[in-house]
Amino acid sequence: MQTILGANGTIGSILAKELTTYTSTIRLVSRNPKSVNQTDELFPADVTDSYQLENAIKGSSIVYLLVGLPYETPIWQKEWPLLMKRTIDACLKNNAKLVFFDNVYMYDKAYLNHMTEETPLKPCSKKGEVRTQLVHLINDSIKTKGLKAMIVRAADFYGPGNDRSMLLEMALKNVVKGKSAQWLGNLDSIHSFTYTPDAAKATALLANTESAYQQVWHLPTSHEKLSVRNLVSLSNEILGSKKSISIIPKWLIKVLGLFIPIMKELPEMIYQFDRDYFFDSSKFEKEFGISATSYKDGLLKTINDLKLN
């Protein structure tokens, strides 16, 4: 039994499809799980409840932690460490392996121009501090409790059916609708984006490769060093349009934060958008001989999906 915690999320539904290559017993866990494959076991649960979480993990051989808690610092500070501790304990109790889907918030911002699995952990945000705490919990459990686990990381997302991508929400959707694109920060700094189908396929492969455990892996991401301005230009080429792109000023983000809760959470993360942000996945590519989807191909599929919806 391979169990996805947070199965309705951006990666969870794609991962469920990819896992059929390796197993026919897949359990999808969320508050209201939706079937992806005919043989899926649907397990409704609130994973922040310890009893429900333990039952959701019971009998699992591999547990994928893909939960997306509300994007609010107080909730992260309270809920994430508890969720991680309880997930680790349940995995140990069931002799299950843990695959944690992580981001790059914990990395030292001085190294964002070339992030690898060896980049120092030195968070400069409260959310980054929480993510660092989770990494330490996993590593300590590997060293002292015999937990078998891996951490897989992605850059910012883009891809079809994605509702948590700033690139889609601020730029691509506007261009498809014939409007000007928008962005935060520097339009001409390099910014890597992980194509979600690549991330899901690689996560399934890694989780079902015994030698991949007890390590951190960057999921395959294009090595093309493009800026958001470049990506919007590529989108214009695909659509045959000439839409421009503008910057949302920092002061406006703060004002919008008074009325839109998620915007209130963005100021501390702006550092990721005002400098080069390059995500290196060479380790995965060398180990498995699999390259990431090019931005041109990924944008074409993403834009075609947006046009249909």
Long-range contacts (C-beta under 8 A, 24 or more apart in sequence): 1-25, 1-26, 1-27, 1-41, 1-59, 1-60, 1-61, 2-26, 2-27, 2-60, 2-61, 2-62, 2-63, 2-64, 2-207, 3-27, 3-29, 3-43, 3-56, 3-57, 3-60, 3-62, 3-63, 3-64, 3-96, 4-28, 4-29, 4-64, 4-66, 5-29, 5-30, 5-47, 5-53, 5-56, 5-57, 5-63, 5-64, 5-65, 5-66, 5-67, 5-87, 6-30, 6-47, 6-64, 6-65, 6-66, 6-67, 6-68, 7-33, 7-34, 7-36, 7-66, 8-32, 8-33, 8-34, 9-66, 9-67, 9-68, 9-164, 10-68, 10-157, 10-161, 10-162, 10-163, 10-164, 10-165, 10-196, 11-66, 11-101, 11-196, 11-199, 11-200, 11-203, 12-64, 12-66, 13-161, 14-196, 14-197, 14-199, 14-200, 14-201, 15-64, 15-66, 15-200, 15-203, 15-204, 16-40, 17-200, 18-200, 18-201, 18-203, 18-204, 19-204, 21-204, 22-204, 22-207, 22-208, 23-208, 27-56, 27-60, 29-56, 47-83, 47-87, 48-79, 48-82, 48-83, 50-82, 50-86, 53-83, 53-86, 53-87, 53-90, 54-86, 54-89, 54-90, 54-93, 57-87, 57-90, 57-91, 57-94, 57-96, 58-90, 58-94, 59-94, 60-91, 60-94, 60-96, 61-96, 61-97, 62-96, 62-97, 62-98, 62-99, 62-207, 62-208, 63-87, 63-90, 63-91, 63-96, 63-97, 63-98, 63-99, 64-99, 64-101, 64-203, 64-207, 65-98, 65-99, 65-100, 65-101, 66-101, 68-164, 71-262, 71-265, 72-261, 72-265, 73-126, 73-127, 73-130, 73-265, 76-126, 76-127, 76-130, 77-126, 77-130, 80-130, 80-131, 80-133, 80-134, 81-130, 81-133, 81-134, 81-137, 84-134, 84-137, 84-138, 85-137, 88-137, 88-138, 88-141, 88-145, 88-147, 88-149, 91-147, 91-149, 92-141, 92-145, 92-146, 92-147, 97-148, 97-149, 97-150, 97-207, 97-213, 98-138, 98-147, 98-148, 98-149, 98-150, 99-149, 99-150, 99-152, 99-203, 99-206, 99-207, 100-134, 100-138, 100-149, 100-150, 100-151, 100-152, 101-152, 101-153, 101-154, 101-203, 102-131, 102-134, 102-135, 102-151, 102-152, 102-153, 102-154, 103-131, 103-153, 103-154, 104-153, 104-155, 104-272, 104-279, 105-130, 105-131, 105-269, 106-131, 106-132, 106-135, 109-271, 109-272, 109-275, 112-271, 112-272, 112-275, 112-276, 112-277, 112-278, 113-190, 113-275, 113-276, 113-277, 113-278, 114-278, 114-280, 115-155, 115-218, 115-277, 115-278, 115-279, 115-280, 116-218, 116-280, 116-282, 116-283, 117-153, 117-215, 117-216, 117-217, 117-218, 117-283, 124-271, 125-268, 125-269, 125-271, 126-268, 127-265, 127-268, 127-269, 142-214, 148-213, 148-214, 149-213, 149-214, 150-206, 150-207, 150-212, 150-213, 150-214, 150-215, 150-216, 150-217, 151-215, 151-216, 151-217, 152-199, 152-202, 152-203, 152-206, 152-216, 152-217, 152-218, 152-219, 153-216, 153-217, 153-218, 153-219, 154-194, 154-199, 154-218, 154-219, 154-221, 154-279, 155-192, 155-193, 155-194, 155-221, 155-277, 155-279, 156-191, 156-192, 156-193, 156-194, 156-272, 156-277, 157-193, 157-194, 157-196, 157-199, 158-193, 158-194, 158-195, 158-196, 158-298, 158-299, 158-302, 159-195, 159-196, 159-197, 159-298, 159-301, 159-302, 160-196, 160-197, 160-301, 160-302, 160-304, 160-305, 161-196, 161-305, 162-196, 162-302, 165-193, 167-193, 167-228, 167-231, 168-302, 168-306, 170-248, 171-228, 171-231, 171-232, 171-235, 171-245, 172-235, 172-299, 172-302, 172-303, 172-306, 173-306, 174-243, 175-232, 175-235, 175-236, 175-239, 175-241, 175-243, 176-239, 176-303, 176-306, 176-307, 178-241, 178-243, 179-243, 180-243, 180-244, 180-245, 180-246, 181-232, 181-235, 181-243, 181-244, 181-245, 181-246, 182-245, 182-246, 182-247, 182-248, 183-228, 183-245, 183-246, 183-247, 183-248, 183-273, 184-247, 184-248, 184-253, 184-266, 184-270, 184-273, 185-247, 185-270, 185-272, 185-273, 185-274, 186-227, 186-273, 186-274, 186-275, 187-227, 187-228, 187-229, 187-245, 187-247, 188-227, 188-229, 189-227, 189-273, 189-274, 189-275, 189-276, 189-277, 190-225, 190-226, 190-227, 190-276, 190-277, 190-278, 191-226, 191-227, 191-228, 191-231, 191-273, 191-276, 191-277, 192-221, 192-222, 192-277, 192-278, 192-279, 193-221, 193-222, 193-231, 193-295, 193-298, 194-219, 194-220, 194-221, 194-279, 194-292, 195-221, 195-222, 195-292, 195-293, 195-298, 197-293, 198-292, 198-293, 202-284, 202-288, 202-290, 205-288, 205-290, 206-284, 212-287, 217-283, 217-284, 218-279, 218-280, 218-281, 218-283, 218-284, 219-281, 219-284, 220-281, 220-284, 220-285, 220-290, 220-291, 220-292, 220-293, 221-279, 221-280, 221-281, 221-292, 222-292, 222-293, 222-294, 222-295, 222-298, 223-280, 223-281, 223-282, 223-292, 224-294, 224-295, 225-278, 226-295, 231-295, 231-299, 234-295, 234-296, 234-299, 235-299, 235-303, 238-296, 238-299, 238-300, 238-303, 239-303
